[in-house]
Amino acid sequence: MSEFRFSPNPNRAHLVKWQPWSPAAFTKAQEEDKPVLLSISAVWCYWCHVMDDDTYSDPEVQDLLNEHFVTIRVDNDHRPDINARYNVGGWPTTAFLTGHGGLIGGATYLPPEQLISMITEFAEAYKNDRPTLYTQARDLLNTRKDHAQRFVASSQLEESMTDRVSRIVVGSYDATNGGFGSEPKFPNPSILRFLNHQYRTTGEDFFASMLIKTLDSLSDGQVHDSSDGGFFRHCAQADWTQPQYEKMLEDNLRLAREFLDASILLDRPKYRETAKQTFDYLLEQLYDPVVPGFRGSQGAHSDYFSLSPDQRTADARPESDPSCYASNNGLAVTVLLDAAWKLGDLSLQTKALQTLETLDSAARSGSFSHVYSEQGSSDVPAFFTDWVWLLTALVQAHGNTAAEGYLERAVAVAQIMVDGFFDQKAGGFFDIEDQPDG
Protein backbone atom coordinates (compact mmCIF):
# COMPACT_ATOMS: atom_id res chain seq x y z
CA MET A 1 0.00 0.00 0.00
CA SER A 2 1.17 3.56 -0.75
CA GLU A 3 2.51 5.43 2.25
CA PHE A 4 0.48 8.58 1.53
CA ARG A 5 -2.76 9.18 -0.35
CA PHE A 6 -3.21 12.52 -2.08
CA SER A 7 -5.95 14.15 -4.13
CA PRO A 8 -6.74 12.33 -7.39
CA ASN A 9 -6.46 15.67 -9.19
CA PRO A 10 -3.14 17.01 -10.51
CA ASN A 11 -1.24 18.48 -7.55
CA ARG A 12 2.21 18.88 -5.99
CA ALA A 13 1.33 18.17 -2.37
CA HIS A 14 3.95 15.43 -2.29
CA LEU A 15 6.67 18.11 -2.31
CA VAL A 16 5.94 18.76 1.34
CA LYS A 17 8.35 16.48 3.22
CA TRP A 18 5.66 14.32 4.79
CA GLN A 19 6.49 11.78 7.47
CA PRO A 20 4.30 8.85 8.48
CA TRP A 21 3.02 8.76 12.05
CA SER A 22 5.81 7.02 13.96
CA PRO A 23 8.17 7.45 16.92
CA ALA A 24 10.86 8.37 14.38
CA ALA A 25 8.91 11.42 13.24
CA PHE A 26 8.66 12.79 16.77
CA THR A 27 12.29 11.96 17.47
CA LYS A 28 13.15 13.99 14.38
CA ALA A 29 11.06 16.91 15.67
CA GLN A 30 12.81 16.82 19.04
CA GLU A 31 16.30 16.52 17.59
CA GLU A 32 15.70 19.37 15.12
CA ASP A 33 13.81 21.39 17.77
CA LYS A 34 10.79 21.87 15.53
CA PRO A 35 7.03 21.74 16.09
CA VAL A 36 4.86 19.26 14.22
CA LEU A 37 2.16 20.00 11.69
CA LEU A 38 -0.23 17.05 11.54
CA SER A 39 -2.53 16.75 8.53
CA ILE A 40 -5.43 14.32 8.88
CA SER A 41 -7.13 13.72 5.55
CA ALA A 42 -9.54 11.24 4.01
CA VAL A 43 -9.47 9.77 0.54
CA TRP A 44 -13.20 10.52 0.07
CA CYS A 45 -13.03 14.11 1.39
CA TYR A 46 -13.62 16.91 -1.14
CA TRP A 47 -11.97 19.66 0.93
CA CYS A 48 -8.98 17.42 1.59
CA HIS A 49 -8.53 17.23 -2.17
CA VAL A 50 -8.83 21.01 -2.46
CA MET A 51 -6.19 21.51 0.23
CA ASP A 52 -3.84 19.16 -1.63
CA ASP A 53 -4.56 20.82 -4.98
CA ASP A 54 -4.16 24.41 -3.77
CA THR A 55 -2.68 24.83 -0.31
CA TYR A 56 -0.10 22.06 -0.09
CA SER A 57 0.82 22.60 -3.75
CA ASP A 58 1.70 26.24 -3.06
CA PRO A 59 5.52 26.72 -3.23
CA GLU A 60 5.59 29.20 -0.33
CA VAL A 61 3.61 26.83 1.88
CA GLN A 62 5.97 24.00 0.96
CA ASP A 63 9.08 26.04 1.74
CA LEU A 64 7.77 27.25 5.12
CA LEU A 65 6.63 23.81 6.21
CA ASN A 66 9.81 22.08 5.09
CA GLU A 67 11.99 24.65 6.87
CA HIS A 68 10.15 25.18 10.15
CA PHE A 69 8.09 22.02 10.82
CA VAL A 70 8.18 18.27 10.84
CA THR A 71 5.08 17.44 8.80
CA ILE A 72 3.13 14.27 9.49
CA ARG A 73 0.32 13.03 7.27
CA VAL A 74 -2.32 10.58 8.48
CA ASP A 75 -5.27 9.01 6.68
CA ASN A 76 -8.40 9.18 8.82
CA ASP A 77 -9.71 5.78 7.77
CA HIS A 78 -6.36 4.05 8.19
CA ARG A 79 -5.72 5.51 11.65
CA PRO A 80 -9.03 6.28 13.39
CA ASP A 81 -7.20 6.24 16.73
CA ILE A 82 -5.08 9.23 15.74
CA ASN A 83 -8.09 10.98 14.26
CA ALA A 84 -10.03 10.49 17.50
CA ARG A 85 -7.26 12.14 19.49
CA TYR A 86 -6.27 15.01 17.21
CA ASN A 87 -9.24 15.90 14.98
CA VAL A 88 -10.15 19.54 15.56
CA GLY A 89 -13.58 19.61 13.96
CA GLY A 90 -13.58 17.87 10.61
CA TRP A 91 -11.53 17.00 7.55
CA PRO A 92 -9.00 17.98 6.62
CA THR A 93 -7.64 18.59 10.10
CA THR A 94 -4.59 20.84 10.30
CA ALA A 95 -3.21 20.39 13.81
CA PHE A 96 -0.18 21.93 15.49
CA LEU A 97 1.65 19.70 17.96
CA THR A 98 4.66 19.91 20.22
CA GLY A 99 7.64 17.74 19.41
CA HIS A 100 6.31 15.28 22.01
CA GLY A 101 2.84 15.01 20.45
CA GLY A 102 0.88 17.45 22.59
CA LEU A 103 -1.98 19.13 20.76
CA ILE A 104 -1.70 22.93 20.86
CA GLY A 105 -4.41 23.92 18.39
CA GLY A 106 -5.45 23.78 14.78
CA ALA A 107 -8.08 24.27 12.12
CA THR A 108 -9.75 22.39 9.29
CA TYR A 109 -9.45 23.51 5.66
CA LEU A 110 -7.13 26.48 5.15
CA PRO A 111 -6.44 28.25 1.83
CA PRO A 112 -2.77 29.04 1.13
CA GLU A 113 -2.74 32.58 2.48
CA GLN A 114 -4.38 31.56 5.78
CA LEU A 115 -2.05 28.61 6.32
CA ILE A 116 0.98 30.78 5.52
CA SER A 117 -0.14 33.30 8.14
CA MET A 118 -0.86 30.61 10.72
CA ILE A 119 2.36 28.64 10.32
CA THR A 120 4.43 31.84 10.34
CA GLU A 121 2.84 32.98 13.60
CA PHE A 122 3.07 29.52 15.14
CA ALA A 123 6.72 29.03 14.21
CA GLU A 124 7.52 32.41 15.77
CA ALA A 125 5.61 31.56 18.96
CA TYR A 126 7.30 28.16 19.17
CA LYS A 127 10.66 29.89 19.03
CA ASN A 128 9.97 32.79 21.40
CA ASP A 129 7.06 31.76 23.66
CA ARG A 130 7.26 27.99 23.92
CA PRO A 131 6.28 27.70 27.62
CA THR A 132 2.89 29.25 26.84
CA LEU A 133 2.30 26.77 24.01
CA TYR A 134 3.27 23.83 26.20
CA THR A 135 0.94 25.05 28.95
CA GLN A 136 -1.85 25.24 26.37
CA ALA A 137 -1.11 21.68 25.26
CA ARG A 138 -1.19 20.41 28.86
CA ASP A 139 -4.48 22.19 29.53
CA LEU A 140 -6.06 20.59 26.46
CA LEU A 141 -4.80 17.16 27.51
CA ASN A 142 -6.08 17.56 31.06
CA THR A 143 -9.49 18.64 29.79
CA ARG A 144 -9.72 15.50 27.66
CA LYS A 145 -8.56 13.30 30.52
CA ASP A 146 -11.20 14.78 32.82
CA HIS A 147 -13.87 14.10 30.22
CA ALA A 148 -12.66 10.50 29.80
CA GLN A 149 -12.71 9.92 33.56
CA ARG A 150 -16.28 11.18 33.82
CA PHE A 151 -17.28 8.83 31.03
CA VAL A 152 -15.61 5.81 32.66
CA ALA A 153 -17.23 6.63 36.01
CA SER A 154 -20.71 6.33 34.46
CA SER A 155 -20.75 2.53 34.52
CA GLN A 156 -24.51 2.16 35.07
CA LEU A 157 -27.08 2.90 32.37
CA GLU A 158 -29.76 4.99 34.02
CA GLU A 159 -33.36 3.92 33.49
CA SER A 160 -34.25 7.44 32.40
CA MET A 161 -31.59 7.47 29.67
CA THR A 162 -34.00 6.58 26.86
CA ASP A 163 -36.35 9.36 27.99
CA ARG A 164 -33.49 11.86 27.99
CA VAL A 165 -32.36 10.74 24.53
CA SER A 166 -35.95 10.94 23.29
CA ARG A 167 -36.20 14.56 24.42
CA ILE A 168 -32.95 15.41 22.65
CA VAL A 169 -34.11 13.70 19.46
CA VAL A 170 -37.49 15.43 19.51
CA GLY A 171 -35.81 18.77 20.20
CA SER A 172 -33.52 18.41 17.18
CA TYR A 173 -36.21 17.09 14.81
CA ASP A 174 -36.81 19.08 11.63
CA ALA A 175 -40.57 18.76 11.14
CA THR A 176 -40.44 20.66 7.84
CA ASN A 177 -37.75 18.71 6.02
CA GLY A 178 -37.34 15.55 8.04
CA GLY A 179 -34.09 14.62 9.68
CA PHE A 180 -32.35 16.09 12.68
CA GLY A 181 -30.29 19.16 13.37
CA SER A 182 -29.50 22.01 11.05
CA GLU A 183 -27.33 22.35 8.00
CA PRO A 184 -25.17 20.64 6.99
CA LYS A 185 -27.69 17.81 7.19
CA PHE A 186 -26.58 14.23 7.84
CA PRO A 187 -28.85 11.15 7.59
CA ASN A 188 -27.96 10.01 11.14
CA PRO A 189 -28.85 6.30 10.88
CA SER A 190 -28.24 5.86 14.62
CA ILE A 191 -31.16 8.18 15.37
CA LEU A 192 -33.30 6.26 12.87
CA ARG A 193 -32.44 3.06 14.70
CA PHE A 194 -33.42 4.65 18.00
CA LEU A 195 -36.78 5.76 16.57
CA ASN A 196 -37.38 2.30 15.14
CA HIS A 197 -36.70 0.76 18.55
CA GLN A 198 -38.82 3.27 20.45
CA TYR A 199 -41.84 2.85 18.20
CA ARG A 200 -41.52 -0.93 18.29
CA THR A 201 -41.34 -1.00 22.11
CA THR A 202 -43.68 1.86 23.07
CA GLY A 203 -46.13 2.11 20.18
CA GLU A 204 -46.04 5.92 20.46
CA ASP A 205 -47.16 7.38 17.13
CA PHE A 206 -44.87 10.41 17.26
CA PHE A 207 -41.84 8.11 16.95
CA ALA A 208 -43.37 6.59 13.82
CA SER A 209 -44.21 9.99 12.34
CA MET A 210 -40.62 11.24 12.78
CA LEU A 211 -39.29 8.01 11.28
CA ILE A 212 -41.62 8.12 8.28
CA LYS A 213 -41.03 11.80 7.54
CA THR A 214 -37.27 11.36 7.71
CA LEU A 215 -37.11 8.17 5.65
CA ASP A 216 -39.36 9.71 2.99
CA SER A 217 -37.18 12.82 2.88
CA LEU A 218 -34.03 10.73 2.57
CA SER A 219 -35.32 8.48 -0.20
CA ASP A 220 -36.87 11.37 -2.15
CA GLY A 221 -34.14 13.97 -1.52
CA GLN A 222 -30.91 14.72 -3.34
CA VAL A 223 -28.96 12.87 -0.64
CA HIS A 224 -30.21 9.67 -2.32
CA ASP A 225 -28.58 8.73 -5.62
CA SER A 226 -31.62 7.26 -7.33
CA SER A 227 -29.57 6.51 -10.45
CA ASP A 228 -26.57 4.52 -9.21
CA GLY A 229 -28.06 3.72 -5.81
CA GLY A 230 -26.76 4.50 -2.37
CA PHE A 231 -26.75 7.62 -0.24
CA PHE A 232 -24.33 10.52 -0.19
CA ARG A 233 -22.68 11.47 3.08
CA HIS A 234 -24.59 14.70 3.74
CA CYS A 235 -26.24 17.76 2.20
CA ALA A 236 -25.27 21.39 2.60
CA GLN A 237 -28.88 22.52 2.98
CA ALA A 238 -31.51 21.55 5.54
CA ASP A 239 -33.98 20.56 2.81
CA TRP A 240 -31.68 17.74 1.62
CA THR A 241 -30.29 19.65 -1.36
CA GLN A 242 -26.68 20.36 -2.43
CA PRO A 243 -25.28 16.96 -1.50
CA GLN A 244 -21.62 16.34 -0.74
CA TYR A 245 -21.10 13.49 -3.14
CA GLU A 246 -18.93 10.96 -1.31
CA LYS A 247 -20.59 7.66 -0.39
CA MET A 248 -19.49 5.79 2.72
CA LEU A 249 -19.75 2.03 3.22
CA GLU A 250 -20.72 2.37 6.87
CA ASP A 251 -23.43 4.98 6.27
CA ASN A 252 -25.02 2.98 3.46
CA LEU A 253 -25.00 -0.25 5.43
CA ARG A 254 -26.70 1.39 8.38
CA LEU A 255 -29.22 3.23 6.22
CA ALA A 256 -30.10 0.11 4.25
CA ARG A 257 -30.71 -1.71 7.54
CA GLU A 258 -32.99 1.04 8.83
CA PHE A 259 -35.02 1.19 5.62
CA LEU A 260 -35.43 -2.58 5.65
CA ASP A 261 -36.44 -2.74 9.31
CA ALA A 262 -38.86 0.16 8.86
CA SER A 263 -40.43 -1.54 5.85
CA ILE A 264 -41.31 -4.47 8.08
CA LEU A 265 -42.32 -2.45 11.14
CA LEU A 266 -44.44 0.07 9.22
CA ASP A 267 -45.51 -2.19 6.32
CA ARG A 268 -44.08 0.14 3.68
CA PRO A 269 -42.88 -1.70 0.54
CA LYS A 270 -41.21 1.48 -0.74
CA TYR A 271 -38.66 1.29 2.06
CA ARG A 272 -37.93 -2.32 1.21
CA GLU A 273 -37.12 -1.33 -2.36
CA THR A 274 -34.84 1.49 -1.19
CA ALA A 275 -32.99 -0.98 1.03
CA LYS A 276 -32.60 -3.47 -1.83
CA GLN A 277 -31.33 -0.76 -4.17
CA THR A 278 -28.78 0.29 -1.56
CA PHE A 279 -27.57 -3.28 -1.10
CA ASP A 280 -27.30 -3.58 -4.89
CA TYR A 281 -25.13 -0.45 -4.96
CA LEU A 282 -22.84 -1.81 -2.25
CA LEU A 283 -22.40 -5.12 -4.05
CA GLU A 284 -21.87 -3.54 -7.47
CA GLN A 285 -19.61 -0.62 -6.51
CA LEU A 286 -17.87 -1.39 -3.22
CA TYR A 287 -17.58 -5.19 -3.09
CA ASP A 288 -14.13 -6.45 -4.09
CA PRO A 289 -14.35 -10.15 -5.03
CA VAL A 290 -10.57 -10.53 -5.06
CA VAL A 291 -10.18 -9.77 -1.34
CA PRO A 292 -13.10 -10.62 -0.82
CA GLY A 293 -14.51 -7.71 1.12
CA PHE A 294 -16.09 -4.28 0.91
CA ARG A 295 -14.14 -1.14 0.13
CA GLY A 296 -14.54 1.79 2.48
CA SER A 297 -15.99 4.52 0.28
CA GLN A 298 -16.58 5.99 -3.14
CA GLY A 299 -15.08 9.44 -3.68
CA ALA A 300 -16.89 12.69 -4.31
CA HIS A 301 -17.04 13.76 -7.95
CA SER A 302 -19.54 16.53 -8.62
CA ASP A 303 -18.96 16.44 -12.39
CA TYR A 304 -20.22 12.85 -12.49
CA PHE A 305 -22.96 12.78 -9.87
CA SER A 306 -24.56 16.01 -11.08
CA LEU A 307 -25.22 14.39 -14.47
CA SER A 308 -28.56 12.87 -15.37
CA PRO A 309 -28.71 9.05 -15.42
CA ASP A 310 -28.48 8.82 -19.21
CA GLN A 311 -25.37 11.07 -19.23
CA ARG A 312 -23.39 9.00 -16.75
CA THR A 313 -20.87 6.52 -18.09
CA ALA A 314 -19.13 3.73 -16.22
CA ASP A 315 -15.62 4.89 -17.15
CA ALA A 316 -16.30 8.33 -15.62
CA ARG A 317 -17.60 6.91 -12.34
CA PRO A 318 -15.54 8.02 -9.31
CA GLU A 319 -13.12 5.42 -8.03
CA SER A 320 -13.67 3.68 -4.74
CA ASP A 321 -11.13 3.51 -1.95
CA PRO A 322 -9.12 0.32 -2.62
CA SER A 323 -8.77 -0.27 1.12
CA CYS A 324 -11.06 -2.45 3.18
CA TYR A 325 -11.54 -1.74 6.88
CA ALA A 326 -12.10 -4.59 9.30
CA SER A 327 -14.71 -2.93 11.51
CA ASN A 328 -16.89 -1.86 8.60
CA ASN A 329 -16.56 -5.27 6.97
CA GLY A 330 -17.69 -6.91 10.19
CA LEU A 331 -20.65 -4.54 10.13
CA ALA A 332 -21.25 -5.48 6.48
CA VAL A 333 -21.33 -9.18 7.35
CA THR A 334 -23.78 -8.56 10.19
CA VAL A 335 -26.13 -6.36 8.16
CA LEU A 336 -26.06 -8.54 5.04
CA LEU A 337 -26.75 -11.73 6.97
CA ASP A 338 -29.69 -10.08 8.69
CA ALA A 339 -30.96 -8.77 5.34
CA ALA A 340 -30.50 -12.17 3.68
CA TRP A 341 -32.90 -13.68 6.20
CA LYS A 342 -35.45 -10.85 5.99
CA LEU A 343 -35.37 -10.63 2.20
CA GLY A 344 -34.97 -14.33 1.53
CA ASP A 345 -31.89 -13.57 -0.58
CA LEU A 346 -29.21 -16.24 -0.23
CA SER A 347 -26.82 -14.31 -2.49
CA LEU A 348 -26.43 -11.74 0.29
CA GLN A 349 -25.57 -14.52 2.72
CA THR A 350 -22.98 -15.95 0.34
CA LYS A 351 -21.19 -12.61 -0.03
CA ALA A 352 -21.38 -12.02 3.71
CA LEU A 353 -19.86 -15.39 4.62
CA GLN A 354 -17.07 -14.92 2.08
CA THR A 355 -16.28 -11.57 3.68
CA LEU A 356 -16.39 -13.12 7.13
CA GLU A 357 -13.91 -15.80 6.09
CA THR A 358 -11.45 -13.08 5.04
CA LEU A 359 -11.71 -11.45 8.45
CA ASP A 360 -11.65 -14.58 10.55
CA SER A 361 -8.84 -16.28 8.67
CA ALA A 362 -6.67 -13.21 9.34
CA ALA A 363 -7.62 -13.31 13.01
CA ARG A 364 -6.80 -17.02 13.25
CA SER A 365 -3.41 -16.54 11.60
CA GLY A 366 -2.40 -13.58 13.76
CA SER A 367 -2.46 -11.10 10.86
CA PHE A 368 -5.74 -9.35 11.72
CA SER A 369 -5.31 -5.74 10.60
CA HIS A 370 -7.55 -2.71 10.58
CA VAL A 371 -6.70 -2.09 6.90
CA TYR A 372 -6.35 -4.60 4.09
CA SER A 373 -6.74 -4.78 0.32
CA GLU A 374 -5.92 -6.91 -2.71
CA GLN A 375 -2.25 -6.31 -1.85
CA GLY A 376 -2.65 -7.83 1.62
CA SER A 377 -2.81 -6.52 5.17
CA SER A 378 -1.29 -3.28 6.39
CA ASP A 379 0.87 -2.90 9.49
CA VAL A 380 -1.96 -1.12 11.35
CA PRO A 381 -3.08 -3.62 13.99
CA ALA A 382 -6.75 -4.32 14.55
CA PHE A 383 -8.50 -1.97 16.95
CA PHE A 384 -11.03 -2.98 19.57
CA THR A 385 -13.90 -2.03 17.25
CA ASP A 386 -12.50 -4.37 14.59
CA TRP A 387 -12.65 -7.25 17.06
CA VAL A 388 -16.12 -6.19 18.24
CA TRP A 389 -17.52 -6.38 14.74
CA LEU A 390 -15.77 -9.65 14.00
CA LEU A 391 -17.38 -11.08 17.13
CA THR A 392 -20.79 -9.67 16.17
CA ALA A 393 -20.48 -11.08 12.65
CA LEU A 394 -19.58 -14.54 13.97
CA VAL A 395 -22.61 -14.55 16.26
CA GLN A 396 -24.85 -13.45 13.39
CA ALA A 397 -23.37 -16.15 11.14
CA HIS A 398 -24.21 -18.78 13.75
CA GLY A 399 -27.75 -17.42 13.89
CA ASN A 400 -28.14 -17.67 10.12
CA THR A 401 -26.49 -21.05 9.58
CA ALA A 402 -26.63 -22.83 12.98
CA ALA A 403 -23.04 -23.93 12.29
CA GLU A 404 -21.34 -24.55 15.64
CA GLY A 405 -17.96 -23.49 14.26
CA TYR A 406 -19.05 -19.85 14.17
CA LEU A 407 -20.13 -19.95 17.80
CA GLU A 408 -16.88 -21.59 18.87
CA ARG A 409 -14.91 -18.91 17.05
CA ALA A 410 -17.03 -16.20 18.68
CA VAL A 411 -16.10 -17.52 22.12
CA ALA A 412 -12.42 -17.57 21.16
CA VAL A 413 -12.56 -14.02 19.79
CA ALA A 414 -14.28 -12.77 22.94
CA GLN A 415 -11.42 -14.19 25.01
CA ILE A 416 -8.87 -12.45 22.79
CA MET A 417 -10.70 -9.17 23.38
CA VAL A 418 -10.68 -9.62 27.15
CA ASP A 419 -7.01 -10.61 27.21
CA GLY A 420 -5.84 -7.83 24.92
CA PHE A 421 -8.08 -4.84 25.63
CA PHE A 422 -9.75 -5.07 29.05
CA ASP A 423 -8.76 -2.45 31.62
CA GLN A 424 -8.25 -4.40 34.83
CA LYS A 425 -8.03 -1.23 36.93
CA ALA A 426 -10.91 0.95 35.77
CA GLY A 427 -13.06 -1.55 33.92
CA GLY A 428 -14.12 -1.20 30.32
CA PHE A 429 -12.01 -1.79 27.25
CA PHE A 430 -9.21 0.18 25.63
CA ASP A 431 -9.53 1.20 21.97
CA ILE A 432 -6.10 -0.20 21.14
CA GLU A 433 -3.81 -2.83 22.59
CA ASP A 434 -0.87 -1.58 24.62
CA GLN A 435 1.97 -0.85 22.20
CA PRO A 436 5.44 0.36 23.22
CA ASP A 437 5.70 2.46 20.05
CA GLY A 438 2.19 3.95 20.37
C-alpha positions, 0 to 999 in steps of 0.5 A: 500500500502507498505510504500517503494518499493525495488528491486524485487531481493534478497536484504537488502536495507530495513536495511537502516532506511528509512523514508517516506517524511514527516514533521516528517522526517525533524523534526527528522533531525533538532533535531538530527542535521543531514543532509538528504539523499534523494533517489528517485527511480522508481519501473521500473528502472533497476539501482534503482534495482542495487543500492538496490541490491548492494549499499544499501545492503552493511553493511558499507553503511548501518552503515554510513547512519544510523549513520550520516544521516536521510534517506528518500526514495521516489518513483518517480511515487508516488511523481512526485512533489518531483521528479520534485524538487530534481531529479539531472539527472535521476534515482535513484537520490541520493540527499543530503539535509539540515535538512530544505530540501534545496538541496545541491547536489547529483548524480544518481547511485552510487556503494558502494565504491563511495557512501561511499566516498561521504557520508563520505565527506559530513558528515564531511563537514556538521559538519565542514563547514555547512555555505558553504553548506547552501550557496550552497543550497540557491544559487541552490534555487535562481537559480530555482526561477529565472528560474521559474519567467522567465517562468511565465513572458512568458505569450504570445505564440509568433507566431514564436514559432513553427518555433523555435521549428521546427529548434530545431527538425530539428537540432536534427534529426538523418537522419541515424537512425531516431529519435532525439538526440544522445544516449541513444535514446528515442522515444520522442512521443511529437516530433512525435506529433509535426511533425504530426501537422506540416505536416498536417497544412503546407504540407511540405514534410520534416516533413513527411519524418522525421516522416516516417523515425522515425516511421519505425525505431521505429516499426522495431527496438529493442525498439519495442517488436514485440513479446509481443507488446509495446515499451521499454522506450529507447535504449542505442545505436543511432541505436535503439539497446540495449533497456532498457526493462521497458515499461511505460504506458504513453509512449505506449499510446502516441506512439500508438496515434502517429502511429494511427494518422500517419496511417491516415495522411500518408495512411500507414496501417502498422502504424495502425497495430502497434498502434493496437498491442500496444493497445492490449499490454496495455489491456492485460498486464497493464489493471487491471479489478478489479480497473478498470484502467491501471497500470503504468509500466511493469518492466525491465527484460533482462532475459525475454525480450532477449528471442525469442518469443517461449522461453518466458513463461507467468509465467516468464513475468516481473510483472507490477507496481500494482499502477495506476496513475490518470494523466496517466489513464486520458490520457489512457481514452482520447487516447482510446476513440479517438482510438475507434472512429478511429478504430471503436472498441467499446471495447476500448470505454468500457474499457475507460469509465470504467476507467473514472468512477473510476477516476470521482467517486473518484473526486465526493466523495472527495477521488481523489488521484494521486495513487490508486490500488486494495487496494484503494486510497493512501494518496497522493492527486491529483496533477494539472495534475491529474485534467487536464487529468480528465477534458480532459477525460470527454470532450473526453467522451462527444465527443464520447457519446454525453452524457450531464453528461460528459460535466456537470462534465467537467464544475464542474471539471474545477471550482475545478481546478480554485478554488484549483490551480489558482495563483491569483497573478501571473496567471497560475496554481500551480502543487499542492494545498496549503498544510500546511504540504507540 
